[in-house]
Amino acid sequence: MTARYAIYYAPAKDDPLWRKASAWLGRDAYDGRSITRPDVAELQDIDLDALTADPRGYGFHATLKAPFELADGATEEELLAFAQTFAAGRIAFEGRLAPAALGRFLALRLEEPSAAMDALASDCVRAFDPFRAPLSAFDLARRRKSPLSPEQDARLVEWGYPYIFDDFRFHMTLTGKVADGQVFARILSKLSDMFPAQTHRFDAIAVFKQDSRGEPFRIISRASFAATTVSP
């Protein structure tokens, strides 16, 4: 089957946040190895492996350009080279991350709005779109299983993903859907202990690859921004 690529934000491999979040999910997307989650005594009665199965397959990340197949004539080498060029023209910036709700999911989210992050996400959507093949009928139908506004559906068709531009919400997913409210609160409390609010430096984009549908995503390149850091 055809490979898919995505442009995500991911911390550097040696970043403590990357190591801790990958351990929570149970997998490191840089090398694909499984990681044994540290004992979480307070959540012993919850199947954390099942709860983290979906984000584990994607790897710890924030979506900037959602997964896509390559357009006709485009190559992986060209995509990677373009990512390096794109990143070289950007400036690193900071923002504070903390565990928070995103609907019935839990994720690391920015505590305050970030114009720099919003601009990065919008620019990635536009800049990398020439590499994206149009969505198949299967993928359009899959995305439309979730309720979409007319504007979101139009963006799905034009850009391959509905939750972009004004609908972009930065998040680094830590769980699948948690339906039970009490369980949700318990997990959020524990994640807040494990991932206390912290200032994080966003200094790169990462190219993830999925060799075929159903396979996990892995990082094949990380392209660094310019060294200067600006406030969000």
C-alpha positions as CSV (number, residue, x, y, z in Angstrom):
1,M,0.0,0.0,0.0
2,T,1.0,3.6,-0.5
3,A,3.0,5.3,2.2
4,R,1.7,8.4,4.0
5,Y,3.6,11.3,5.4
6,A,2.7,14.0,7.9
7,I,4.3,17.3,9.1
8,Y,4.2,17.3,12.9
9,Y,5.8,19.1,15.7
10,A,7.8,16.7,17.9
11,P,10.5,17.5,20.5
12,A,14.1,16.4,19.9
13,K,14.9,12.8,20.8
14,D,17.0,13.8,23.8
15,D,14.3,16.3,25.2
16,P,13.0,15.1,28.6
17,L,9.5,15.8,27.4
18,W,9.9,13.5,24.5
19,R,11.3,10.7,26.7
20,K,8.6,11.1,29.3
21,A,5.7,11.3,26.8
22,S,7.0,8.4,24.7
23,A,7.2,6.3,27.9
24,W,3.6,7.2,28.8
25,L,2.5,6.2,25.3
26,G,4.7,3.1,25.2
27,R,6.6,3.8,22.0
28,D,9.4,6.0,20.7
29,A,8.6,7.2,17.2
30,Y,12.3,8.0,16.4
31,D,13.4,4.4,16.5
32,G,10.1,2.6,16.7
33,R,11.0,0.7,19.9
34,S,8.4,-0.2,22.5
35,I,8.9,1.3,25.9
36,T,7.6,-0.1,29.2
37,R,5.4,2.5,30.9
38,P,6.5,3.4,34.4
39,D,4.2,2.1,37.1
40,V,1.2,4.4,37.6
41,A,-0.1,3.0,40.9
42,E,-3.1,5.4,41.0
43,L,-4.4,4.2,37.7
44,Q,-3.9,0.4,38.2
45,D,-7.5,-0.4,37.5
46,I,-7.4,1.3,34.0
47,D,-6.1,-0.4,30.9
48,L,-3.6,2.3,29.9
49,D,-2.3,0.2,27.0
50,A,-5.7,0.3,25.4
51,L,-6.2,4.0,26.4
52,T,-3.0,5.0,24.6
53,A,-3.2,2.7,21.6
54,D,-4.3,5.3,19.1
55,P,-1.8,8.0,20.0
56,R,0.9,5.4,20.4
57,G,0.5,4.5,16.7
58,Y,1.0,8.1,15.6
59,G,3.9,8.8,18.1
60,F,4.0,11.8,20.4
61,H,3.3,14.9,18.2
62,A,1.2,17.9,17.4
63,T,-0.3,18.0,13.9
64,L,0.7,20.8,11.6
65,K,0.0,19.1,8.2
66,A,-2.2,16.0,8.6
67,P,-1.2,12.7,7.0
68,F,-1.2,12.6,3.2
69,E,-0.1,10.4,0.3
70,L,2.4,12.0,-2.0
71,A,1.1,13.8,-5.1
72,D,2.0,12.2,-8.5
73,G,5.6,13.1,-9.4
74,A,6.5,14.1,-5.9
75,T,9.2,12.1,-4.1
76,E,10.2,11.5,-0.5
77,E,13.6,13.1,-1.1
78,E,12.0,16.3,-2.4
79,L,9.7,16.4,0.6
80,L,12.6,16.1,3.0
81,A,14.6,18.7,1.2
82,F,11.7,21.1,1.2
83,A,11.1,20.6,4.9
84,Q,14.7,21.6,5.6
85,T,14.4,24.7,3.5
86,F,11.0,25.7,5.1
87,A,12.4,25.2,8.6
88,A,15.6,27.2,7.9
89,G,13.5,30.3,7.3
90,R,11.6,30.2,10.6
91,I,12.4,31.4,14.1
92,A,12.1,29.3,17.3
93,F,9.5,30.4,19.9
94,E,8.3,29.4,23.3
95,G,5.0,28.5,24.9
96,R,3.8,26.9,28.1
97,L,2.4,23.4,27.9
98,A,0.2,21.6,30.4
99,P,-2.3,18.6,30.4
100,A,-5.8,19.7,29.5
101,A,-9.0,18.4,28.0
102,L,-9.7,18.4,24.2
103,G,-13.2,17.1,24.1
104,R,-13.1,13.7,25.7
105,F,-9.4,13.3,25.0
106,L,-6.5,14.4,27.1
107,A,-3.5,16.2,25.6
108,L,-0.7,18.6,26.3
109,R,-2.0,22.0,25.2
110,L,-0.8,25.6,25.2
111,E,-1.9,27.5,28.3
112,E,-2.1,30.8,26.3
113,P,-2.9,31.5,22.7
114,S,0.2,31.6,20.5
115,A,0.3,33.6,17.3
116,A,3.6,32.0,16.4
117,M,2.1,28.5,16.7
118,D,-1.0,29.4,14.7
119,A,1.2,30.9,12.0
120,L,3.4,27.9,11.9
121,A,0.4,25.5,11.5
122,S,-1.2,27.7,8.8
123,D,2.0,28.0,6.9
124,C,2.7,24.3,7.0
125,V,-0.8,23.6,5.6
126,R,-0.2,25.8,2.7
127,A,3.5,25.3,2.0
128,F,3.4,21.5,2.0
129,D,0.1,21.1,0.1
130,P,1.8,20.7,-3.3
131,F,3.2,17.5,-2.0
132,R,-0.2,16.1,-1.1
133,A,-2.3,13.9,-3.3
134,P,-6.0,14.6,-3.3
135,L,-7.9,12.6,-0.7
136,S,-9.4,9.4,-1.9
137,A,-13.2,8.7,-1.7
138,F,-12.4,6.4,1.2
139,D,-10.6,9.1,3.1
140,L,-13.2,11.7,2.4
141,A,-15.9,9.4,3.7
142,R,-13.8,8.5,6.8
143,R,-13.4,12.2,7.7
144,R,-17.0,12.9,7.1
145,K,-18.1,10.4,9.7
146,S,-17.4,13.3,12.2
147,P,-19.9,16.2,12.0
148,L,-18.3,19.0,9.9
149,S,-19.5,22.5,9.3
150,P,-19.8,23.6,5.6
151,E,-16.6,25.5,6.0
152,Q,-14.8,22.5,7.5
153,D,-16.0,20.3,4.7
154,A,-14.8,22.8,2.1
155,R,-11.3,22.8,3.8
156,L,-11.3,19.0,3.9
157,V,-11.7,18.9,0.1
158,E,-9.3,21.8,-0.6
159,W,-6.6,21.1,1.9
160,G,-7.0,17.5,3.0
161,Y,-8.0,18.2,6.6
162,P,-10.9,20.1,8.2
163,Y,-9.4,21.4,11.5
164,I,-7.1,24.0,10.1
165,F,-6.7,27.8,10.1
166,D,-9.5,29.2,12.5
167,D,-10.3,25.7,13.7
168,F,-6.7,24.8,14.5
169,R,-6.2,23.8,18.2
170,F,-2.6,22.9,19.1
171,H,-2.5,19.6,21.1
172,M,-0.1,16.7,21.7
173,T,-2.4,13.8,22.3
174,L,-1.8,11.6,25.4
175,T,-5.0,9.4,25.4
176,G,-7.8,8.1,23.3
177,K,-11.4,9.0,24.1
178,V,-12.3,8.7,27.8
179,A,-16.0,8.4,28.1
180,D,-16.3,8.1,31.9
181,G,-16.2,11.4,33.6
182,Q,-14.7,10.2,36.9
183,V,-12.0,8.2,35.0
184,F,-11.3,11.3,32.9
185,A,-10.8,13.4,36.0
186,R,-8.5,10.8,37.6
187,I,-6.3,10.5,34.5
188,L,-6.1,14.3,34.1
189,S,-5.0,14.7,37.7
190,K,-2.3,12.1,37.3
191,L,-1.1,13.5,34.0
192,S,-0.9,17.0,35.7
193,D,1.5,15.4,38.2
194,M,3.5,13.7,35.5
195,F,3.6,16.7,33.1
196,P,3.6,19.8,35.3
197,A,3.1,23.1,33.4
198,Q,6.4,24.0,31.7
199,T,7.8,26.4,29.1
200,H,8.7,24.6,26.0
201,R,10.9,25.7,23.1
202,F,9.4,24.9,19.6
203,D,12.4,24.8,17.4
204,A,11.7,22.4,14.5
205,I,9.2,20.5,12.4
206,A,9.4,16.7,11.9
207,V,8.5,14.6,8.9
208,F,6.7,11.4,10.0
209,K,6.1,8.4,7.7
210,Q,3.7,5.6,7.7
211,D,4.8,2.8,5.4
212,S,1.2,1.5,4.9
213,R,-2.2,1.9,6.5
214,G,-2.3,0.3,9.9
215,E,1.5,0.6,10.4
216,P,2.8,3.0,13.1
217,F,4.2,6.4,12.1
218,R,7.9,7.0,12.6
219,I,10.1,10.1,12.4
220,I,12.3,10.1,9.3
221,S,13.6,13.7,9.6
222,R,13.6,16.7,12.0
223,A,14.3,20.1,10.4
224,S,15.5,22.8,12.8
225,F,14.5,26.4,12.9
226,A,16.8,29.4,13.2
227,A,18.4,29.6,16.7
228,T,16.8,32.9,17.8
229,T,13.8,32.5,20.1
230,V,10.9,34.9,20.3
231,S,8.0,35.1,22.7
232,P,4.6,33.6,21.7
